[in-house]
Amino acid sequence: MHALSEAGWLGWLLRGSGMLVWLVWVVLLRFAGGTHPAVAIADSGLSPGRRLLGYVVLAVFVACFIPSIWSPVRS
């Protein structure tokens, strides 16, 4: 703790900035392993149904984040 205090990190970690949670995740993920299991069939593409589903999901995503020009809420 003394080294953290000298480096100026102790107040940053303990003052409620919300960064302590992310630091814990970084430490946990560092030791959790970084390899991904191999896929069963590496050269297979998406089926037409899954490709269509991907385009539909992308369209919904874009439609949800388009800014509204005419809003019923007055500012």
C-alpha positions in Angstrom: 0.0 0.0 0.0 2.9 2.3 0.7 4.2 2.0 -2.9 0.7 2.8 -4.2 0.5 5.8 -2.0 3.9 7.1 -3.1 2.9 6.6 -6.8 -0.3 8.5 -6.3 -2.5 5.4 -7.1 -3.9 4.8 -3.7 -6.4 7.7 -3.7 -7.3 6.9 -7.3 -8.2 3.3 -6.4 -10.0 4.0 -3.2 -11.9 7.2 -3.8 -14.8 5.6 -5.6 -13.8 6.3 -9.2 -15.1 2.9 -10.3 -11.7 1.9 -11.7 -11.0 -0.7 -9.0 -13.5 -3.1 -10.5 -11.8 -2.8 -13.9 -8.4 -3.4 -12.3 -9.7 -6.6 -10.7 -11.0 -7.8 -14.1 -7.7 -7.1 -15.7 -5.9 -9.2 -13.1 -8.5 -12.0 -13.4 -8.4 -12.1 -17.2 -4.6 -12.1 -17.2 -4.5 -15.4 -15.3 -7.6 -16.9 -17.0 -5.8 -17.9 -20.2 -5.8 -16.3 -23.5 -6.2 -19.1 -25.9 -9.4 -19.9 -27.8 -10.4 -23.5 -28.5 -10.2 -24.6 -32.1 -13.3 -24.5 -34.3 -14.7 -27.7 -35.7 -14.9 -26.7 -39.3 -12.6 -23.7 -40.1 -13.5 -23.2 -43.8 -17.3 -23.3 -43.5 -19.1 -20.0 -44.2 -22.4 -18.8 -42.9 -25.5 -20.3 -44.1 -27.9 -18.0 -46.1 -30.3 -18.0 -43.1 -27.6 -16.9 -40.7 -26.4 -14.3 -43.1 -29.9 -12.9 -43.4 -30.3 -12.8 -39.7 -27.0 -10.9 -39.4 -28.2 -8.3 -41.8 -31.6 -7.9 -40.0 -29.8 -7.5 -36.6 -27.4 -4.9 -38.2 -30.5 -3.0 -39.6 -32.2 -3.0 -36.2 -28.9 -1.8 -34.6 -28.6 1.1 -37.1 -32.3 2.0 -36.7 -32.0 2.2 -33.0 -29.2 4.8 -33.1 -30.3 7.1 -35.8 -30.8 10.6 -34.2 -34.3 11.9 -34.2 -34.9 15.2 -36.0 -38.5 15.7 -34.9 -38.8 14.8 -31.2 -42.0 15.0 -29.2 -40.0 16.2 -26.2 -39.3 19.9 -26.2 -36.0 21.0 -24.6 
